[in-house]
């Protein structure tokens, strides 16, 4: 099988799914959606949205805006998981999730 950026990216997404599931997350992949969110995960009332990047790929400014919109709309924690060539994995937090409400807020 020919290795393309799509197949390498998909393999990384499956790797993320496997890791999250081993940690007890219920998760799903947004297959071939071309959206900002690749992985949707839930655990103990917490929602995690993950964008997966492999090789030299980076989050564009447009993707960052879209990820922030997802975080705001869902109250989810949003992360980008980078898999650079030969260097393991690195996580970047885009949003920590919902801000705690102050007394009197609606």
Wavefront OBJ file of the C-alpha trace (Angstrom):
o trace
v 0.000 0.000 0.000
v 1.272 3.465 -0.860
v 1.920 5.718 2.117
v 0.221 9.070 1.620
v -0.242 11.965 4.017
v -3.867 10.813 4.417
v -2.918 7.231 5.365
v -0.180 8.436 7.746
v -2.602 10.894 9.371
v -5.306 8.252 9.656
v -2.830 5.864 11.296
v -1.987 8.542 13.878
v -5.690 9.122 14.536
v -6.125 5.396 15.228
v -3.104 5.570 17.534
v -4.768 8.423 19.469
v -8.040 6.453 19.672
v -6.182 3.446 21.068
v -4.389 5.543 23.704
v -7.533 7.354 24.821
v -9.537 4.112 25.006
v -6.797 2.516 27.115
v -7.257 5.442 29.538
v -11.017 4.819 29.762
v -12.261 7.429 27.272
v -15.275 6.730 25.053
v -14.178 8.145 21.708
v -14.834 8.303 18.009
v -13.002 9.479 14.924
v -14.468 12.067 12.567
v -13.514 10.082 9.479
v -12.694 12.011 6.284
v -14.561 15.059 7.526
v -11.813 17.615 6.892
v -13.068 19.401 10.005
v -10.952 20.939 12.734
v -11.805 18.092 15.120
v -10.451 14.610 14.365
v -11.319 12.828 17.631
v -14.306 13.309 19.959
v -13.882 11.776 23.439
v -15.854 11.700 26.717
v -14.970 10.426 30.175
v -16.542 11.099 33.579
v -18.550 14.060 32.274
v -15.522 15.635 30.575
v -15.387 16.218 26.813
v -12.090 16.237 24.910
v -11.711 17.262 21.268
v -8.433 16.428 19.514
v -6.880 17.604 16.258
v -4.110 15.205 15.162
v -1.104 16.408 13.159
v 1.731 14.247 11.858
v 5.073 14.971 10.264
v 5.632 18.664 9.641
v 1.923 19.543 9.626
v 0.893 22.410 11.894
v -2.418 23.965 12.899
v -3.271 26.887 10.625
v -4.688 30.115 12.011
v -8.054 29.217 10.451
v -8.020 25.806 12.158
v -7.080 27.444 15.476
v -10.103 29.785 15.196
v -12.349 26.820 14.376
v -10.978 24.823 17.326
v -11.643 27.788 19.626
v -15.220 27.942 18.305
v -15.679 24.230 19.055
v -14.325 24.752 22.566
v -16.670 27.663 23.210
v -19.726 25.893 21.789
v -19.155 22.577 23.571
v -17.378 23.539 26.764
v -14.800 20.901 25.857
v -11.078 20.779 26.432
v -9.394 21.034 23.036
v -5.914 19.723 22.276
v -3.666 19.302 19.262
v -1.565 16.147 19.320
v 1.572 16.456 17.178
v 3.460 13.408 15.932
v 6.645 14.822 14.402
v 8.841 12.460 12.456
v 11.023 10.332 14.753
v 10.297 12.454 17.840
v 7.437 10.829 19.745
v 4.352 12.905 20.509
v 3.637 16.381 21.871
v 0.332 17.843 23.078
v -0.726 21.480 22.817
v -3.734 22.673 24.805
v -5.895 25.039 22.760
v -8.603 25.380 25.415
v -8.839 23.999 28.946
v -12.587 23.690 28.710
v -15.327 25.591 30.467
v -14.471 28.432 32.776
v -15.859 27.981 36.294
v -18.920 30.134 36.882
v -18.666 32.850 39.502
v -21.324 33.186 42.141
v -24.314 34.961 40.599
v -23.434 34.123 36.966
v -26.144 32.618 34.782
l 1 2 3 4 5 6 7 8 9 10 11 12 13 14 15 16 17 18 19 20 21 22 23 24 25 26 27 28 29 30 31 32 33 34 35 36 37 38 39 40 41 42 43 44 45 46 47 48 49 50 51 52 53 54 55 56 57 58 59 60 61 62 63 64 65 66 67 68 69 70 71 72 73 74 75 76 77 78 79 80 81 82 83 84 85 86 87 88 89 90 91 92 93 94 95 96 97 98 99 100 101 102 103 104 105 106
